[in-house]
Amino acid sequence: MDAVELGNLAHAPFAMPRSKDDLDWLADDDDNVADMEAADREFSALHRVHGTLGYKDGVDEGRKTSIQSGFDQAYNESFPAAFEKGVESGRDKVRTLLEDRKRNGALPAQQTK
């Protein structure tokens, strides 16, 4: 029966040896030690790389969430005032344009009834 089926991943075929006894018993002791040290170095390097990447991904995701929620809050608070300011600015520009054209004779004077 496969070790994975038993839920014991420590002795699964793809698991890294945990002690000298887990290594090939026919191999030389020096080879076992060298293999164990190489496996430890490889595991440490992989752990460092993937741990760092996971940390960076978490920080980036947290930053995006925080920035987006801050933007949403500020947008909702400032939109009404900004919209009103834009309407006032548009009215002022149209009024100025019409007065300039009226002064230059481009528009007829307003008739009163």
Secondary structure in CASP SS format (residue, H / E / C, confidence):
PFRMAT SS
TARGET T0000
AUTHOR 0000-0000-0000
METHOD secondary structure of the structure
MODEL  1
M C 1.00
D C 1.00
A C 1.00
V C 1.00
E C 1.00
L C 1.00
G C 1.00
N C 1.00
L H 1.00
A H 1.00
H H 1.00
A C 1.00
P C 1.00
F C 1.00
A C 1.00
M C 1.00
P C 1.00
R C 1.00
S C 1.00
K H 1.00
D H 1.00
D H 1.00
L C 1.00
D C 1.00
W C 1.00
L C 1.00
A C 1.00
D C 1.00
D H 1.00
D H 1.00
D H 1.00
N H 1.00
V H 1.00
A H 1.00
D H 1.00
M H 1.00
E H 1.00
A H 1.00
A H 1.00
D H 1.00
R H 1.00
E H 1.00
F H 1.00
S H 1.00
A H 1.00
L H 1.00
H H 1.00
R H 1.00
V H 1.00
H H 1.00
G H 1.00
T H 1.00
L H 1.00
G H 1.00
Y H 1.00
K H 1.00
D H 1.00
G H 1.00
V H 1.00
D H 1.00
E H 1.00
G H 1.00
R H 1.00
K H 1.00
T H 1.00
S H 1.00
I H 1.00
Q H 1.00
S H 1.00
G H 1.00
F H 1.00
D H 1.00
Q H 1.00
A H 1.00
Y H 1.00
N H 1.00
E H 1.00
S H 1.00
F H 1.00
P H 1.00
A H 1.00
A H 1.00
F H 1.00
E H 1.00
K H 1.00
G H 1.00
V H 1.00
E H 1.00
S H 1.00
G H 1.00
R H 1.00
D H 1.00
K H 1.00
V H 1.00
R H 1.00
T H 1.00
L H 1.00
L H 1.00
E H 1.00
D H 1.00
R H 1.00
K H 1.00
R H 1.00
N C 1.00
G C 1.00
A C 1.00
L C 1.00
P C 1.00
A C 1.00
Q C 1.00
Q C 1.00
T C 1.00
K C 1.00
END
